[in-house]
Amino acid sequence: MADIAPILHIISPLRHVSPFDVNMAVDAGYTTILPYSGVTLDEVGDLTQDMMFSRHPDAAPRTGLFIGGKDAGLALDMANKAKSVLFPPFEISVFVDPAGSFTTAAAMVAEVELKLRPTRPEGLKGVKVQVYGATGVVGGIAGVIAAQAGAQVTLVSHRDIEAVETKARDFKQRFGVDLASATGKSEDGKRALVTDVEVVLACGRAGVEILSADVLAEAKHLKVAADVNAVPPSGIAGIDAHANGTPLAHGALGIGALTIGHLKYRVQHELLERMRVAPSAMTIGFEDAFLLARSLTA
């Protein structure tokens, strides 16, 4: 099978396929990459069948479908649609990572576990976690991963609570996880929220401070805070992009965007490489990304 050329098809519901994903695929060894933009959910089945039936069954594992975009729910629905039309011996590989969010969320939670490990060998089990920017594609999945790891997760919205309640219901249906909901529209609201939090995941818009130093001063039980924002100002006061265990108030540790990003790159790169050379078709989601991220930080 080594002489069969690998092909990666990248689909996105957006106007453009992400250049980031194309670059990652090239760095992982793909030389034939086909982008498809503006793809609707209804089109995924036919496109997938064109990918699988146009090559000999021996080439099926060398045919990959990467699903991008910026909507986790839609990407997961697209993956389910693609998988629903696969059957032996034509199964191709499917990798879901909209806006790099699944690999980013996996890296974020794995880095948090790493910082918790010296004092909490059980990791996130029973830990109170708050996810800020939870309506975004990274925040929601980071919350799911943390909940699956045993954490007590609250999704926090800077707008009305309905936005995160809707997401929590969707993830409960998809993954069977219980996620609490809260709103933190004001500084006073955030101060009240953080009084008993142990881990904070900041996944908000770039260049927007979510948690100020005054708010962090009230987080007396905080152990780890992680921020995926690489654009100044930081999403969490006192955490710059390079932070990797930076001391914060009350002995908490801060993790910055570049520390998370470095692990995210390794995870996405290795998963793409695995898919390119796999002897049989693979299905890759955030669960697989988290398992790999954990192993890379062990």
C-alpha positions as CSV (number, residue, x, y, z in Angstrom):
1,M,0.0,0.0,0.0
2,A,3.0,2.3,0.4
3,D,3.0,3.1,-3.4
4,I,-0.6,4.4,-3.2
5,A,-0.6,8.2,-3.1
6,P,-2.5,9.7,-0.1
7,I,-5.2,12.2,-0.9
8,L,-6.7,14.7,1.6
9,H,-10.1,16.2,0.9
10,I,-10.8,19.3,3.1
11,I,-14.4,20.4,3.3
12,S,-15.8,23.6,4.9
13,P,-19.2,25.2,5.1
14,L,-17.4,28.6,5.0
15,R,-16.5,30.7,1.9
16,H,-12.8,29.6,2.2
17,V,-11.1,26.5,3.4
18,S,-8.7,27.4,6.3
19,P,-5.1,28.0,5.1
20,F,-4.0,26.8,8.5
21,D,-5.4,23.4,7.9
22,V,-3.8,23.3,4.4
23,N,-0.4,24.2,5.9
24,M,-0.8,21.6,8.6
25,A,-1.7,18.9,6.0
26,V,1.4,19.8,3.9
27,D,3.6,19.7,6.9
28,A,2.2,16.3,7.8
29,G,3.3,14.9,4.4
30,Y,0.2,15.3,2.2
31,T,1.1,16.4,-1.3
32,T,-2.3,16.1,-2.8
33,I,-4.9,18.3,-1.0
34,L,-8.3,19.2,-2.5
35,P,-10.3,22.0,-0.8
36,Y,-14.1,22.3,-1.0
37,S,-15.7,25.5,0.3
38,G,-19.3,26.4,0.9
39,V,-20.3,22.8,1.5
40,T,-23.7,22.2,2.9
41,L,-24.7,19.3,5.2
42,D,-26.9,17.8,2.4
43,E,-23.9,17.7,0.1
44,V,-21.6,15.7,2.4
45,G,-22.9,12.3,1.6
46,D,-22.5,12.6,-2.1
47,L,-19.1,14.1,-1.8
48,T,-18.0,11.3,0.5
49,Q,-19.2,8.7,-1.9
50,D,-17.3,10.3,-4.7
51,M,-14.2,10.2,-2.6
52,M,-14.6,6.5,-1.7
53,F,-15.8,5.0,-5.0
54,S,-13.3,6.7,-7.2
55,R,-10.3,4.6,-5.9
56,H,-9.6,0.9,-5.6
57,P,-10.6,-0.4,-2.1
58,D,-6.9,-0.9,-1.3
59,A,-6.6,2.9,-1.6
60,A,-9.4,3.6,0.8
61,P,-7.2,4.1,3.9
62,R,-5.1,6.5,1.8
63,T,-8.1,8.7,1.2
64,G,-8.8,11.2,4.0
65,L,-11.7,13.6,4.6
66,F,-10.9,16.6,6.9
67,I,-13.9,18.6,8.1
68,G,-13.3,22.2,9.0
69,G,-15.5,25.4,9.4
70,K,-16.2,27.2,12.7
71,D,-19.2,25.5,14.0
72,A,-18.6,22.4,16.2
73,G,-22.2,21.1,16.0
74,L,-22.3,21.4,12.2
75,A,-18.8,19.8,11.8
76,L,-20.0,16.9,14.0
77,D,-23.2,16.5,11.9
78,M,-21.1,16.5,8.7
79,A,-18.9,13.8,10.1
80,N,-21.9,11.7,11.1
81,K,-23.3,12.2,7.6
82,A,-20.0,11.1,6.0
83,K,-19.7,8.1,8.2
84,S,-23.3,7.1,7.5
85,V,-22.4,6.4,3.8
86,L,-19.2,4.4,4.4
87,F,-19.2,0.6,4.2
88,P,-16.6,-2.1,3.6
89,P,-14.3,-2.2,1.7
90,F,-14.5,1.5,0.8
91,E,-14.1,3.1,4.3
92,I,-12.1,6.3,4.1
93,S,-10.6,8.2,7.1
94,V,-12.5,11.1,8.6
95,F,-10.9,13.8,10.8
96,V,-13.1,16.5,12.4
97,D,-11.4,19.7,13.7
98,P,-13.4,22.9,12.9
99,A,-11.1,26.0,13.1
100,G,-8.6,23.7,14.8
101,S,-10.9,23.9,17.8
102,F,-10.9,20.2,18.7
103,T,-7.1,19.9,18.8
104,T,-6.9,23.3,20.6
105,A,-9.4,22.3,23.3
106,A,-7.7,19.0,23.8
107,A,-4.3,20.6,24.2
108,M,-5.8,23.2,26.6
109,V,-7.3,20.6,28.9
110,A,-4.2,18.4,28.8
111,E,-2.0,21.3,29.8
112,V,-4.3,22.0,32.7
113,E,-4.2,18.4,33.8
114,L,-0.4,18.5,33.6
115,K,-0.3,21.5,36.0
116,L,-2.7,19.9,38.4
117,R,-0.9,16.5,38.5
118,P,1.6,17.3,41.2
119,T,-1.1,18.1,43.7
120,R,-4.0,16.2,42.2
121,P,-2.9,12.9,40.6
122,E,-6.5,12.2,39.8
123,G,-6.5,15.2,37.4
124,L,-9.8,17.0,36.8
125,K,-12.0,14.5,38.6
126,G,-14.3,16.5,40.9
127,V,-12.6,19.8,40.0
128,K,-14.8,22.9,39.6
129,V,-14.1,24.3,36.1
130,Q,-15.5,27.5,34.6
131,V,-15.3,28.0,30.8
132,Y,-15.4,31.6,29.7
133,G,-16.2,32.3,26.0
134,A,-18.1,29.0,26.2
135,T,-20.3,29.9,23.2
136,G,-17.3,29.7,21.0
137,V,-16.1,26.6,19.2
138,V,-13.1,26.0,21.4
139,G,-14.8,26.8,24.7
140,G,-17.7,24.5,24.2
141,I,-15.6,21.5,23.3
142,A,-13.1,22.2,26.1
143,G,-16.0,22.1,28.5
144,V,-17.1,18.7,27.1
145,I,-13.6,17.3,27.4
146,A,-13.2,18.5,31.0
147,A,-16.6,17.1,31.9
148,Q,-15.7,13.7,30.4
149,A,-12.5,13.8,32.5
150,G,-14.7,14.1,35.6
151,A,-14.8,17.9,36.2
152,Q,-17.8,19.9,37.4
153,V,-18.1,22.3,34.4
154,T,-19.9,25.5,34.1
155,L,-20.2,27.2,30.8
156,V,-20.1,31.0,31.2
157,S,-21.5,33.5,28.7
158,H,-20.8,37.2,28.5
159,R,-24.2,37.6,27.0
160,D,-27.6,36.2,28.1
161,I,-27.5,32.8,29.7
162,E,-29.7,31.2,27.0
163,A,-26.7,31.0,24.7
164,V,-24.8,28.6,26.9
165,E,-27.9,26.8,28.1
166,T,-28.6,25.9,24.4
167,K,-25.1,24.7,24.0
168,A,-25.2,22.7,27.3
169,R,-28.4,21.0,26.1
170,D,-26.9,20.1,22.7
171,F,-23.8,18.6,24.3
172,K,-25.9,16.7,26.8
173,Q,-27.7,15.1,23.9
174,R,-24.6,14.4,21.9
175,F,-22.2,13.3,24.6
176,G,-24.2,12.6,27.7
177,V,-22.3,15.2,29.8
178,D,-23.9,17.5,32.3
179,L,-22.8,21.1,32.0
180,A,-24.0,23.9,34.2
181,S,-24.7,27.4,32.8
182,A,-24.0,30.9,34.1
183,T,-23.7,34.5,32.8
184,G,-20.8,36.9,33.6
185,K,-21.8,40.1,32.0
186,S,-20.4,42.4,34.7
187,E,-17.3,42.5,36.9
188,D,-19.5,42.0,39.9
189,G,-21.1,38.9,38.3
190,K,-17.6,37.5,37.6
191,R,-16.4,38.1,41.1
192,A,-19.4,36.2,42.4
193,L,-18.7,33.3,40.0
194,V,-15.1,32.8,40.8
195,T,-15.3,32.5,44.5
196,D,-15.1,28.7,44.5
197,V,-13.7,28.0,41.0
198,E,-10.6,25.8,40.8
199,V,-9.8,25.9,37.1
200,V,-10.6,28.6,34.6
201,L,-10.5,28.1,30.8
202,A,-10.6,31.4,28.9
203,C,-11.7,30.9,25.3
204,G,-13.0,34.3,24.4
205,R,-12.5,36.7,21.6
206,A,-8.9,37.7,20.8
207,G,-7.7,40.9,22.4
208,V,-10.4,41.0,25.0
209,E,-9.7,40.8,28.8
210,I,-12.2,38.4,30.3
211,L,-10.9,38.2,33.9
212,S,-9.3,41.2,35.4
213,A,-6.8,41.2,38.3
214,D,-9.6,42.4,40.6
215,V,-11.8,39.4,39.6
216,L,-8.9,37.0,40.1
217,A,-8.3,38.4,43.6
218,E,-11.7,36.8,44.5
219,A,-10.7,33.4,43.1
220,K,-9.1,32.1,46.4
221,H,-9.4,28.5,45.4
222,L,-8.0,28.8,41.9
223,K,-5.4,26.3,41.0
224,V,-4.9,26.7,37.2
225,A,-6.0,29.3,34.7
226,A,-5.5,28.8,30.9
227,D,-6.0,31.3,28.2
228,V,-6.1,30.7,24.4
229,N,-5.9,34.3,23.5
230,A,-2.5,35.2,21.9
231,V,-3.5,38.9,21.1
232,P,-2.8,41.5,23.8
233,P,-4.4,42.2,26.1
234,S,-4.5,38.8,27.6
235,G,-7.9,37.1,28.3
236,I,-6.8,36.6,31.9
237,A,-4.8,39.3,33.7
238,G,-1.2,38.2,34.4
239,I,-1.1,35.5,31.7
240,D,0.9,36.3,28.6
241,A,1.0,34.1,25.5
242,H,4.3,32.4,26.7
243,A,3.0,31.5,30.2
244,N,3.7,28.0,31.2
245,G,3.0,27.7,34.9
246,T,3.3,31.5,35.6
247,P,2.4,32.2,39.3
248,L,-0.9,34.1,39.8
249,A,-2.8,35.2,42.8
250,H,-3.4,32.7,45.6
251,G,-0.7,30.3,44.2
252,A,-2.6,29.5,41.0
253,L,-0.6,28.7,37.8
254,G,-1.2,30.4,34.5
255,I,-1.0,28.8,31.0
256,G,-0.8,31.0,27.9
257,A,-1.8,30.6,24.3
258,L,1.5,29.7,22.8
259,T,2.1,26.9,25.4
260,I,-1.3,25.5,24.4
261,G,-0.7,26.2,20.7
262,H,2.6,24.3,20.7
263,L,0.9,21.2,22.0
264,K,-2.1,21.7,19.7
265,Y,0.3,21.8,16.7
266,R,2.0,18.5,17.8
267,V,-1.4,16.9,18.2
268,Q,-2.9,17.9,14.9
269,H,0.4,17.2,13.1
270,E,0.7,13.7,14.5
271,L,-3.0,12.8,13.9
272,L,-2.7,13.9,10.3
273,E,0.5,11.9,9.9
274,R,-1.2,8.8,11.4
275,M,-4.1,9.2,9.0
276,R,-1.9,9.6,6.0
277,V,-0.1,6.3,6.6
278,A,-2.7,4.3,8.5
279,P,-3.2,0.7,7.2
280,S,-7.0,1.0,7.8
281,A,-9.4,3.9,7.8
282,M,-9.5,6.1,10.9
283,T,-12.2,8.3,12.5
284,I,-10.6,11.1,14.5
285,G,-12.5,13.5,16.8
286,F,-11.7,15.5,19.9
287,E,-11.6,12.4,22.1
288,D,-8.7,11.1,20.0
289,A,-7.0,14.4,20.1
290,F,-7.3,14.5,23.9
291,L,-5.9,11.0,24.4
292,L,-2.9,12.0,22.3
293,A,-2.5,15.3,24.0
294,R,-2.5,13.5,27.4
295,S,0.1,11.1,26.2
296,L,2.4,13.9,24.9
297,T,2.3,15.6,28.4
298,A,2.6,12.4,30.4
